[in-house]
Amino acid sequence: MEKKKLTTASGIPYYENENSMSVGPRGPLLLQDFILHEKMAHFNRERIPERVVHAKGTGAFGTFTVTHDITKYTKAKLFSKVGNACKILIRFSTVGGEKGSADSERDPRGFALKFYTEDGNWDLVGNNTPVFFVKDPKKFSDFIHTQKRDPKTNLKSPTMMWDFWSLNPESLHQVLILMSDRGTPYSYRHMHGFGSHTFSMINKDNESVWVKFHFLTQTGIKNFTGQEANEMRGIDPDHAQRDLVEAIERKEFPKWDMKIQVMTHEQAKAFPFNPFDLTKVWPHADFPLIDVGTFELNEIPKNYFAQVEQAAFAPAHVVDGISYSPDKMLQGRLLSYPDAHRYRLGANYEQIPVNKCPYMTNNYERDGLMRVDGNGEDAPNYFPNSFDNIEADASYKQPAMDLESHIADWYDRNSPGDNDHYTQPGILYRKVMNDEQKKHTVTNIVNAMKGISGEKKADIINRQLCHWFRADIGLGMAIAKGLGISVDENMMKH
């Protein structure tokens, strides 16, 4: 094999890569040793800003294949015929922890997909749960602050978490899922994924429907108990990442089935609660899962930083035939995700190879930090112009939206029909969980709530207990007993 010359980043060959230039063997170093400065300056900048959420994660490439015809719902080219396929990238993550946190923490798991389609990159950014803690984006940063570190002690604070949850009963559904064994999945291969939000699909006749995306693992569901998850934190904090990498290396490629739920506009108008509320699910009995396709992960990124750490997913990135909904949390993410990427990776983050559309792109964006693609060269940087042949294709024009109201207001959590935060968590506990799952969930809740401290401890615990009672009397009684709290009728009523 022909040997390569050692060079600087600008291509200048050099020899002294291990010894700095000094005045004599024991003297001070010289400023002119620019190789030393180049190495140290680059080293100081090797860490880009950590993701505020979803900081700890792993990813892999794979293939998505369409297995069923859904053209009556969408004109997206990807779904134009059965058998169509495209390359995908999936990044899994924990939500609240830092980059060095353990994979087995009790936390939702991020489940972000990037489809490299001929009509552009489609990002479907969700979690391993179909719901979330809050339904209005104004609450998101406050919620995340409670999952991070106390500004005084710099420690994780159960008091902060339960104080916020007890003051926001809309979080109850997600909290119950989090406190079950689903909050500690064994690995990324052994969990379902969800687009979580409501999206829309538009067909060739410009007819639209509301949809939710589901990704069901073919590997099978497997979770840690709370004790097993705590033990794994000490045994191997990177367990989930290791499991994914080693499975792909063994050619045991993890697979998921993509399915959708579909709701018409008429059904949405007649629905008993807001169908765009991220804290609630659509009952499968009323809106059954419809098969769409399968995807498998079969390629480990060659370089983690380049292809996973720099990967940027944004729910704003939809392709023709797929669009948004009035889901308030989705509307907030349309702005916040691309904004986070511009802060973390720069204005030209979509030029980074892992984010770059593999097909032709034409636009008038120019300049900015780290513009490395020729910057449009001598082509016009404005539109319209008389010199290039780029035109806006009218076939991609989206139909008008019926907004149903001409009144803008700050609708609060007590809007009519939107303040039932207890029915679905109660159904989840009574009808979905078996006896063992109920037992584990109660134990996890009790252990988590025992961490509440401070002068407001009793208020926070009593407030949260009232929420558990409203969801299910048996659940509330079991948690109260575990906390050693005697229950009176007033608490069960309120």
N, C-alpha and C positions, 0 to 999 in steps of 0.2 A: 504494500500500500504506500502510495506516495505521501511523504510527510508534508504537512502544511506549516507555513510560517506563523509564528505568534505575532499578532498585530494589535494596535490600538483600535478603538471603535471607528476611527477615521481611516483605517487601513495601513497605518504606518508600522512596518516591522520593528520589533525591539527585542532586546535580549534580557535585560535585567528585570525579571519579574518577581524575584524573591528577595533582592537586597536593595535597600534605599541608599541613595548617594549621600555620603557623610564626609565631614572634614576629618580625615583620619579614621581608623577603625573604631574609635570610641567617642568621636566628636559629634556635634550637632548636625542635623540634616540640612540639606540645601533646598531652598525654595524652588530651584530650577528642575527638580525631579518631578516632572509633570505626570509621569506614569504613576507615581505614588498618589498624587492628587486625583488623577482620573479614577483610580481604583477605589479610593476612599470616598470620593464624592458620589460615585455611582452606588457604592455600598450603602451610603447614608440615605439614598433615595430608592432603595429596592422595595420598600414597603409602601404600596399605595394606600390611601385611606381605607380602613376596614369598612365593610358594609355596616350600616347602623343596625339593621336587622338581617337575619339570614347570613351572618358572618362565617359560621362554620359549615362547610359543605363539601360535597364531592360531585363529580359529574362523569358522564360517559356519552359517547356517540352511538347512534344506532339507526334503525330504519323503521319508518312508519308505512304500513300498507293498508289501502282501502279494501275492505272485505264485503261491504254491503252498500247498496245504492241509497243515497240520501239526497239525490238531485232534486227531489220535490221540495226540499227545504232550503238548499243552498246552490248557488251558481259558482262557488269556489272551484277553481280549476283542479285543485288537488282531489276534490271529491267528484270530478266529472265522470269517472267510470271506475268500476270495480277493477282492482289490480294496480291502480296508480300507486306509486311509492315515492318517498322522498327521504333524504337524510335528516336526522334529528339530533339535537343535543338536549340532554336532560341534566339539570342540576338539582340535587337533593340537599337539604340543609336543615339545621335546627334554626329556630327563630330568634330566641332571646339571648343566647349565649355569645360570648366573644369567640374569636377565631380559634383559640386554644381550648375551648370548653369541650366537655365530653359528649360523644355521640348519643349516649344513653340517658341524657337529661330528660326530665319530664317536661315536654315542650311539644308544640305542634311541629310538624316537619314540612318544610317547603318542598314543592313539587313543580318545578318550572321546566317547560318544554319550549324548544325553539325548532320550528319546522322550516327547513330551507326549501321553499316552494318556488316554482317558476314565476309566480306572481308576487314574489317578495317574501321576506322572512315573517313568519307568523309566530308570535310569542303567546303561549297560553300559560299564565303564571298563577299557580294555585297552591294548595296545601294538601295534606293527607286527611283533612277534615272537610265536610261539606259546608260548614258554618264558620263564623268568626266571633270574636269577643264583642265587637262594637259594630254598629251599622251606619255611623256617620263619620266621615274622615276627619272632622274637627277633633274627634276624641282620640285619634290614632296615636299621635305623639305622646299624649298624656298616658295612654295605656302602656306604650312601650317604655316610658320612663319608669313605670312601676315594675317592669320586668327586668330592668337593668340594675344599677347600683344606687344605694342610698347616698345622696350628696354629702351627708355628714360622715358616715362610717365607711363608705365605699364597699359595703357588703350588700349581697342580695337580701331583700327584706320581705318576709312573708306578710308583715304588717302593711306595707305599701300595697302589695298585690291584693290582699283580701279587703283592704279598705276601699280600693277602687272597685273591685268586683261587687262588694256589698252595696256600693252606691250606684251601681249600674246593673240592675237586674237583667238587662238584655244580654249580659255575658253568660248567664246561667247555663245555657245550652252547651256552649263551647267549654265552659269550665267543667261541666259534668263529663264530657268526652275526655278532656285533658286529665281528669282525676281517675278515669278508668285505665285499664291496662293499654288502651289504645294510645294513651299519652306517652307510652314507652315502647315503641315498636322494636322488635328484635333487630331488624335491619331494613334498609331501604327497599330490598327486594320483596319483603314480606308485608307490604302495606298497600292499600288502595290510594289513589290520588283523585283530586277533584279540581275542576276549574273554579269551584266554589261560587263565583259570581254568576249572575244571569247575563248571558250574552244574547245576541240576535243572529239569525241567519236570514239571508235574502236570496230568493230563487231567481231564475231567468225572467220571470214575469214581474219582478220587483215586489213579490209578496213576501212578507216577513213573519217570522215566528220567534218566540223567546226560547232559549235553550240553556241547559246546564250540562257540563261535561263531566264524565266519570271515567276513571281509569282503574280497572279491576285487575289486580295481580293474578297471573296464572301460577305463580310460585306458591301461593297460599298465605293466609294471614298467620302471623306469628308475633306474639308480643312478650316482652319481659314482664314479670311481676315487679312491683315496686322494689322489693328486696333484691331481685336479680339485677335490675337496672342499676341500683346503687353499687352492687358488687362489681359490675362490669366497668363502672367509672374508674375503679382502682386497678382492674385487671388490664383493660385496654380501652383508653378513652377514644381511640379511633376505630372502634370495633365495626361500625356500620360502613365506613369507607373501606376498611380492609376486606370486609365481607363482599362488597360489590366488586372491588378490583380482582380479588382472588376467584370469584365466581366466573367473571368474564375470562380470566386467564385459563380457567379450566374448561372454557367453552360451554359453560352452563349459563347461557344467555338469558337473563331475566326478561320476561314478557308481560305485557299488560293488554287487556282488551279495552278499546275506547268505545264508550257508549254515550248516548245523549238522552236527556229528557226534553220533551217538546211541549210548549204551552202556546196556544193561540192567543191573539189579542183579546178575543171575546172571553176566553176562559180567564185571562188575567183580570179583566174588568169585573168578573163575577166571583173572583177568588175571595175567600173569607178573610184573608190577611194580605198584606203587601207582598206580592210575589218577588219583589226585588230587595227584600229585607235579607241581608247576609247572615243574620242570626237564626234564620229558619230554613227548613228544607221543604222541598216539594214532595208530598207523599208518593211513594212508588206505586201504590195501588191506583192512584188517580192519574199518574204520569209515569208509565212504565219505561224501563230502560230500552233504548233502541240501539241495536248493534251498528257500529260504524267501521271499525278497523282494529288492527293490532299493531303494537310496536315492540321491538326488542332492542336491548342494548348489547352491542357486540364489539365495541372498540373503546379501549382505554385511551384517554388523551395522552399524547406523547409528552406534553409539558403542562403541568398543572396550572402554573401561573398564566401562561399564554392562552390556554383554552378553557379554564374553569374560573380562575380568579378574575380574569378580564372579561368573562362572559357577562353580557348585560341583557336582561329580559325585561320587557315592558308590555303590560297589557294593552297599551295604546297601539301596539303593532299588530293590527289585524289585516287580513287580506280581503280582496273583493269577494263578497258573498258571506262574510262574517262581520258583525259589527257589535256595537255596544248596547247598553240598556240603561234605564234610569236608576240602576243600582247605585246608591250614593257612594258606597265605598269604592266601587269600580270607577265612578266618575272622578273621585279624588286621586286614585292611583294613576289615572291617565296622565295627570300632571306630575305627580311626585316621583314616579319611577324614572322616566327619562331625565328629570331634573337631578335625581340622585346619581345617575350615570354620568351626567355632564360634570358634576362636582368630583366624582371619584376617578373617572377615566378621561375627562376632557370633552370638549365640544365635538370632537371628531371620533367619539368612541365607536361609531358604526363603521369606521374604516379598519378597526382592529380585525384581523382575519377571522376570528371566531364569530364576530358579530356581522361581518360583511356579507351582503347578499351575493351568492355565487353567480347570479345572473346579472344582466346589464342594469346599471342604475344611471339615471340622468336627472340632475337637479342643478340649482344655482347656488348651493351652499359653497362658500369659499372661506379661506383663511382659518384662523384659529390655531391654538396650540397643537403641535404635533400633526399638522397637516402633511401627510407623507405620500400622497398619491399623484403628485403633479399639479394639484390645485386647479384643475380645469384648464391648465396651460393658457392658451390665448383665446379660448372660447368666451363668449359673452357671459357676464355674471348677473344678468338681469333678464326678466321675462315680462312681456313679450319682446322679441327683437327681430331684426330683419336678416340675421346672419346664420343662425343654425336651423336645423330641421326638427327640433323637438316640439311636440305639440301635446296638448292635453287630450287624452282619448275619452270622448264622450260616453263610450260604452261602460266606463267605470264610474259614471255619475251615480250617486246613491239616491234612492227615492226620498221624498220629503218625509219628515217625522211628524206624527200627530202627538203633540205634547199634552193634549187633554186639558190644559189650563192656561189662562193668561195672567194668573196671579202668582207673583213671586213672594215668598215669605220664608222665615226661619222656622220651619215646621219642627216641633219638638218631639221628644220620645213619646209623648202622650197623645199623639194624633189619633183620632178615632180608628180603632181596629188594629193599631200597631203596638199596643201596650200589653199584649199577652205574651209574657216572657216565660211562662211556666208550663203550658200544655205540652209542647214538644219535648222539653227535658223530662217531664213526668212520663210521657210515653216511652222515651228512650230507656228510662230506668225500669219501668214496670214490664214493658212488653218486648224489649229488644235484649236486655241483659239477662243472662241466666243467673242462678243463685251464686255461683262462684264469682262471676264478674261483678255482681252487686257487692259481695263481701269485699273483694279487692278494692272496688271503687270507694266504699265507705272507709276502709282502712287508710287509703291514700288521702282522702279528704281530711280525715281526723288528724293524720300525721302532719299534713300541710298546715291546717288551721292551728295546731298546737304551737306553731312558730310565731303566732301573732303576739305582740308584746306592747308595752307602753300604757299610758294613762287612758287611751281609748280602746284598750283591749276588749273590755266587756261590751262596749257599744258595737264594735265591728263584728264580734262573734255573734251577738244576738241579732244584728241586722242580717248577717249572712244566713243564720239559722232560719230566720223567717222566710227567706227565699227558698231554702231547701224544703221547708214545710209546704209552701205553696205549690212546689213542683210535685211532691209526694209525701204524704204523712209518714209513711214507713221510712223513707229516706231520711227525713228530718229527725225522727225519733232515734234512728240508729246512729246518726252523727252526734246528736246531743248526748246520747249514752256514752259514746266513745270519748267525748270531751269532758264527761263527768258533770254535765249540766242538767239540773232538774227542769222540766218543761211545764209551764202552766198553759191554760187554755188560751190566754191572751196572746201568747207567742204563736200558737198554732193558727189563730185567726188572722194575725197580722203579718 
